[in-house]
Amino acid sequence: MKLINRASYMDTLTSLIGVPDIKVITGIRRSGKSKLLEALRDYVEANLPNSNVIHINYNLDEFENLLEYHALLAYVKDHRVPGKQNFLLIDEVQMCDGFERAINSLHASEQYDIFITGSSAFLLSSDLSTLFTGRTFEIEVFPFSFEEYRLYGDEGEVDRDFDEYARTGGMSGSYPYPLQERRYQYLSNVFKTLIVRDIVRRHNVRNESALLRIADYMMDNVSNITSARNITDALNADGLKITNKTVGAYMGYLCDAFAFYKVRRYDIRGKKYLKSGEKYYLADHAFKYALLGTRNMDWGRVYENMVAIELLRRGYEVYVGVLYKKEIDFIAIKRSEKLYIQVSDDISSDKTFEREISPLLSIGDAYPKMILARTHHEATDRDGVQIVDLARWLCGEA
């Protein structure tokens, strides 16, 4: 499989060398965490001559004798080289029974620079402080961005590449398959056999089919306001007897496993977060095609999903904006920076354009405002609102 330099992640990882915290690489299954750990190993070995790398990959059978934490501790201590900067890199750490005891002990010794990856359902952001008594630093990895997709494919014509990416998605494990149908089959298997399996094991889920039904509903309603009550009512009407509490728990499990991202609503005028009416976005938009099919595609909702994940990938806090009875697709915040964004598949008609720009013009502050759409041309400005081509924004050209 072809490898690319995922520069933003590598810049983050290399900047953390020497930081005493436990570095935890998280993210959805098959998003490239293992390859990043390998790239970090190669970087250290090539650039730090006084280093010693202890790299354990639990996907390889040569490490199956380290599946208990005492054995892991003994192996690591045995391979430590005194007088050198010792790096400990462990892939799929959750496969070791009692791994947290080993990592805590090694971290407390202050003799190792520790980087680990693990299953998305077993190394949850909410659990890190409980699992590890030492401090942790989380690096979240997303599927390939459009920019990374183009780099993988040797950067062809932007609009053609965008149309391909919109259909193929960012899970690079699907790319070697020559037929789109085979790519979707791969994505379906990843979702059902890896993500869902992890959740079932982690939370002892008894009704796996209900979990998949809930995931299907959330996929089919990407960019719509969605609640546990909506889903419970729909599933009960469909003959599946399930409680609101169970649905809410399963939705939480899917978000914990990085399959979905919950985006809260924010009242711009009242400057407060709303307690209900969240939206959910898929970690990769192509999962929807793989599990639900490609007929009757609503490209506006697909593009909105792509923008939501890209904003998170770029490090923004993301919210849905509410102003009176109008909705702004996204408010993106990063420290003192704030962006208001509308997403549309087509703004060629005056009616559609006015519908998209009207909420932005109603906002009274001076923060940047933009419409992202498939305009196929350079960015323009209309009444202080930037009109930006979505493909060029996604690949960093606008």
Order of alpha helices (4+ residues) and beta strands (2+ residues): alpha-beta-alpha-beta-alpha-beta-alpha-beta-alpha-beta-alpha-alpha-alpha-alpha-alpha-alpha-alpha-beta-beta-beta-beta-alpha-alpha-beta-beta-beta-alpha-beta-beta-beta-alpha
